[in-house]
Amino acid sequence: MDLLKHMRIFVAIADGGSLTAAAQALDTSLPSVVRGLGALETHLGVRLFNRSTRRIALTEEGRRYLADCRQLLSAVQDAEAAVRADVSEPTGLLRITAPVLFGQMYVAPAVNRFLARHAGVKVELILLDRVVSLVEEGFDAAIRIGALDDSALVAQTLGMVRQVVVASPDYLARHGRPTHPRELRQAECVRFTGNHGPHWCFMEGGRRLNVPIDGRLSVNLVALGLAACRDGLGFGSFLSYQSAPDVARGALEIVLADFELPPRPISVIYPHARLLPARTRAFIATMREALAGFSM
């Protein structure tokens, strides 16, 4: 039994969403795909897909096995690439994900430089404001802000970023500059629903301080929250890189800096692998260069 061949068939079915799509992707016949899937399920003793006349869907066992197959096939591909003469030159498709605004401001320009240096690489850059499962969603690497909570991943810290509270000079002139986070309880606060609940967090004397906040405006996009704060509608809590352009030109001012939480790491993360493809190693090096000493 050619186990690796059957694994490739299984992954192609999962990626294509049908047996027919897998046959087309692998440039083989539909009966060959059907036989390969059947042989793999018989070998494992479990059903990998629930199949009907209209659709095919992974079982729970199939979903878990898919992640392992991706890692194993990737390791085989890397091992093959390692013995080729052109292994030093990055080639192939690199799938990357990052937070939307940080990706627009910092990752996309670095990717452009990366592509200019490596003509044999293609990049798919997906910007998402959610935690992505690299293995299950087929990403080679990701830029993540915050602590890493998945031991199956490797993280290299690229820089640090702060959580800051800002307001416009006009709002501060009208309502005063707070000297303690508790004063925000009576203030207008622009809430960002994508990141915060009804509390903002601070540090005081080495202990975490949760302050309930409220306001007339709640938004789901960082750009909308920044615009509202610039227009004098209240205080906003943002990552420092998000508000940095407005702070630099004086449209917003940082307040309560003495009560900020510890800075969060900005990391490039990737799955554990015995051998990383040259394209992934080159991308990591590019990001380290782009964000060298990044701290704000």
Secondary structure, 3 states (H helix, E strand, C coil): CCHHHHHHHHHHHHHHCCHHHHHHHHCCCHHHHHHHHHHHHHHHCCCCEEECCCCEEECHHHHHHHHHHHHHHHHHHHHHHHCCCCCCCCCEEEEEEECHHHHHHHHHHHHHHHHHHCCCEEEEEEECCCCCCHHHHCCCEEEEECCCCCCCEEEEEEEEECEEEEECHHHHHHHCCCCCHHHHHHCCEEEECCCCCCEEEEEECCEEEEEECCCCCEECCHHHHHHHHHCCCCEEEEEHHHHHHHHHCCCCEEECHHHCCCCEEEEEEEECCCCCCHHHHHHHHHHHHHCCCEEC
